[in-house]
Amino acid sequence: MENSKTKSQTRCNIRKDAGLTRANTTGVKYCCLFFSRGCCPYGWECEYLHVLPDASIQLPDTSKDCFARDKFSDYRDDMGGVGSFQRQNRTLYVGRIKETGTGPETEEVVRRHFREWGEIEKIRVLQYRSVAFVTYVSEMNAQFAKESMACQSLDNDEILNVRWATEDPNPVSKVEEHTRLEEMGREAIQAKMDPRIVEAMRAVRALEDGVLLDDDEGLMAEEQEDGPRVKRRRLEIDNGDDDDDVVEAQREEVQEPQRPAGLLSADTLESLKYFTEIRQRNAQAAGTLKLSAAPPHPPAAGLGLGGYGSDDDD
């Protein structure tokens, strides 16, 4: 159908054609390709969904589109077909538009026909060139719209040429898309992590960057974990008398030890003092042992010569 210049004989109408199928009971997440073109012959017996794709539901396989068709490593030369799995493309190229008014009027016509398939982020019309670029919020909605509007008409009985748009060469758009993908990945990871771990990581990053976290943010995180108990305690503290606050502040000032202004902290000085006392005690104990273990005084000279003769006696 994409290569044909013949207008499609059927067109999907979401309000009239959407309904329940077997996929709603079997748990299949993919949409019906024939339903998107307005001509599914199976009706409620279809094995695929007959509704718009839900952007909040993650598809089982990211290498497939919303119709369960396998993507390829690269786009076709004419930018048609299923598309590529190496880049998330949310923009459609819409050609062969018959312009009968100004640029804003043409944009309104394009928006009216394409918003049926999902939420649109932006539309850019190339006036006098019969071309428009439609960017959806979700890639799955762009996939559905591409099949639904292929060889269809707007208001002037034209035959649209709908393709995938090439990557925007604008560096600002590239930065915005890169930031958006990073934010999506960050949100997906944080959704599967413990909130306490996320808060700890934020605190560590703030310390590394030298940024002071707002106390209200920390209190809000505690309230989310502890619930009404923390809120009630905060209200009690906030509603306390000013005199009690002054007395409590003075008590904390008295109890808080004076910290030295030097390089060493109070704990380090206390440790050094403790080890100095131990060293002095050990030195005193060693001196006492030396005094108690000293040998007796030697006897007077001559007493040790008993039992031996002398040369003078001879």
JOPEUR-V880819 format. One record per residue. N is the residue number from 1. SS is DSSP state (H for helix, E for strand, - for the rest). PSI is psi in degrees with one decimal (none if undefined). NEAR is the number of other ideal C-beta (glycine too) atoms within 8 Angstrom. Layout:
N,SS,PSI,NEAR
N,SS,PSI,NEAR
This chain:
1,-,-31.0,7
2,-,-35.1,8
3,-,-3.4,4
4,-,146.9,6
5,-,16.1,4
6,-,137.1,6
7,-,141.3,8
8,-,142.0,11
9,-,-19.2,4
10,-,156.3,7
11,-,137.5,8
12,-,138.6,10
13,-,106.5,7
14,H,-42.1,10
15,H,-34.9,5
16,H,-35.1,5
17,H,-23.4,10
18,-,143.5,8
19,E,-176.5,7
20,-,145.4,5
21,-,-176.5,15
22,-,-24.7,10
23,H,-25.3,13
24,H,-22.2,7
25,H,-29.3,5
26,H,-16.7,7
27,-,14.0,5
28,-,135.4,9
29,-,-4.4,7
30,-,151.6,12
31,E,161.8,14
32,-,127.1,14
33,H,-40.0,10
34,H,-32.1,10
35,H,-39.4,14
36,H,-27.2,12
37,-,-2.7,14
38,-,23.5,11
39,-,48.0,7
40,-,121.7,9
41,-,-7.2,5
42,-,-21.5,10
43,H,-133.9,7
44,H,-14.2,8
45,H,2.6,7
46,-,144.0,14
47,-,0.4,9
48,-,167.1,14
49,E,142.1,13
50,E,53.7,14
51,-,170.9,9
52,-,147.8,10
53,-,139.7,14
54,-,118.5,7
55,-,-22.5,9
56,-,-11.3,3
57,-,126.4,7
58,-,129.7,3
59,-,148.3,10
60,-,-32.1,4
61,-,117.5,5
62,-,-11.5,5
63,-,5.0,6
64,E,154.6,11
65,-,-173.5,10
66,-,-9.0,10
67,-,12.3,13
68,-,23.3,7
69,-,140.3,8
70,E,132.7,6
71,-,169.1,10
72,E,169.2,11
73,-,-21.3,5
74,-,163.4,5
75,-,159.2,9
76,-,164.4,7
77,-,-33.3,4
78,-,8.0,5
79,-,28.1,10
80,-,-164.6,8
81,-,-160.7,7
82,-,-42.1,7
83,-,-170.0,11
84,E,148.2,10
85,-,-0.6,8
86,-,-11.4,5
87,-,135.4,5
88,-,110.9,5
89,-,120.5,10
90,-,6.2,10
91,E,134.9,12
92,E,141.7,16
93,E,123.3,13
94,E,113.2,14
95,E,173.1,10
96,-,34.8,8
97,-,133.5,13
98,-,113.3,9
99,-,123.1,8
100,-,3.9,7
101,-,-159.5,5
102,-,176.8,6
103,H,-48.5,7
104,H,-34.9,6
105,H,-41.5,9
106,H,-39.2,15
107,H,-38.7,11
108,H,-38.1,8
109,H,-45.3,10
110,H,-42.1,15
111,H,-40.3,10
112,H,-34.6,7
113,H,-29.6,10
114,H,-16.8,14
115,H,-10.5,9
116,H,-22.5,6
117,H,3.8,12
118,-,175.0,15
119,-,129.1,8
120,E,134.1,12
121,E,-46.8,7
122,E,157.9,5
123,E,133.7,12
124,E,123.8,7
125,E,128.6,11
126,E,98.3,9
127,-,143.6,8
128,-,10.9,5
129,-,-0.6,5
130,-,35.0,9
131,E,143.1,10
132,E,149.0,12
133,E,123.3,13
134,E,120.7,13
135,E,122.6,12
136,E,161.0,16
137,-,-36.8,9
138,-,142.7,11
139,H,-34.2,9
140,H,-37.4,13
141,H,-35.0,15
142,H,-39.0,16
143,H,-43.2,13
144,H,-42.5,15
145,H,-33.9,15
146,H,-42.0,12
147,H,-32.5,11
148,H,-33.1,14
149,-,3.5,13
150,-,127.6,12
151,-,28.9,11
152,-,-179.8,12
153,-,158.0,9
154,-,-108.0,11
155,-,-8.0,5
156,-,26.2,7
157,-,30.6,5
158,-,170.8,9
159,-,109.0,10
160,-,147.4,14
161,E,102.2,8
162,E,123.9,12
163,E,171.5,11
164,E,139.4,12
165,-,145.7,11
166,-,167.6,6
167,-,136.1,6
168,-,122.2,9
169,-,-8.7,4
170,-,122.1,6
171,H,-31.4,6
172,H,-41.0,6
173,H,-36.0,8
174,H,-42.5,10
175,H,-41.7,8
176,H,-41.8,8
177,H,-40.6,9
178,H,-42.6,8
179,H,-38.8,8
180,H,-42.7,8
181,H,-39.5,9
182,H,-41.2,8
183,H,-40.0,8
184,H,-43.2,8
185,H,-40.0,8
186,H,-42.6,8
187,H,-37.7,8
188,H,-37.8,8
189,H,-43.5,8
190,H,-29.8,8
191,H,-24.4,6
192,-,5.1,5
193,-,159.9,8
194,-,132.0,5
195,H,-30.8,9
196,H,-36.8,7
197,H,-39.6,8
198,H,-42.2,10
199,H,-38.4,10
200,H,-40.1,8
201,H,-38.2,8
202,H,-39.5,9
203,H,-41.8,9
204,H,-42.5,8
205,H,-36.9,8
206,H,-37.9,11
207,H,-40.4,7
208,H,-39.1,6
209,H,-8.3,6
210,-,28.3,5
211,-,136.3,5
212,-,124.3,4
213,-,144.6,9
214,-,136.3,6
215,H,-31.7,6
216,H,-33.5,6
217,H,-42.7,8
218,H,-40.0,10
219,H,-36.3,10
220,H,-38.4,8
221,H,-39.7,10
222,H,-38.3,9
223,H,-36.2,11
224,H,-31.2,8
225,H,-46.1,9
226,H,-18.8,7
227,-,-148.1,8
228,H,-21.3,5
229,H,-43.8,7
230,H,-38.4,12
231,H,-41.7,9
232,H,-39.2,8
233,H,-38.7,8
234,H,-39.8,10
235,H,-38.9,8
236,H,-39.4,8
237,H,-42.3,7
238,H,-30.7,6
239,-,4.7,5
240,-,161.9,8
241,-,153.5,5
242,H,-33.2,6
243,H,-40.8,6
244,H,-37.1,8
245,H,-40.2,9
246,H,-44.4,8
247,H,-42.0,8
248,H,-38.6,8
249,H,-41.6,8
250,H,-38.6,8
251,H,-40.4,8
252,H,-36.2,8
253,H,-36.5,7
254,H,-42.1,6
255,H,-28.2,5
256,-,121.1,6
257,-,151.2,4
258,-,125.8,4
259,-,135.0,6
260,-,151.9,8
261,-,0.8,3
262,-,-165.0,4
263,-,-29.6,2
264,-,142.4,7
265,-,172.2,7
266,H,-38.2,8
267,H,-38.6,6
268,H,-41.9,8
269,H,-39.2,10
270,H,-39.1,8
271,H,-43.3,8
272,H,-40.8,9
273,H,-39.7,8
274,H,-45.4,8
275,H,-31.6,8
276,H,-42.2,8
277,H,-41.3,8
278,H,-40.3,8
279,H,-40.7,8
280,H,-41.5,8
281,H,-42.2,8
282,H,-38.1,8
283,H,-41.1,8
284,H,-41.2,8
285,H,-37.4,8
286,H,-38.3,8
287,H,-39.0,8
288,H,-40.4,8
289,H,-36.9,8
290,H,-40.5,8
291,H,-41.0,7
292,H,-26.3,6
293,-,12.1,5
294,-,141.7,5
295,-,156.4,2
296,-,160.0,3
297,-,142.8,3
298,-,148.4,3
299,-,164.0,6
300,-,151.8,4
301,-,139.1,5
302,-,-30.3,5
303,H,-24.2,7
304,H,4.7,6
305,H,4.9,7
306,-,140.1,5
307,-,-0.6,3
308,-,143.5,5
309,-,173.1,5
310,-,149.3,7
311,-,-24.2,5
312,-,-26.5,4
313,-,-32.7,5
314,-,none,5
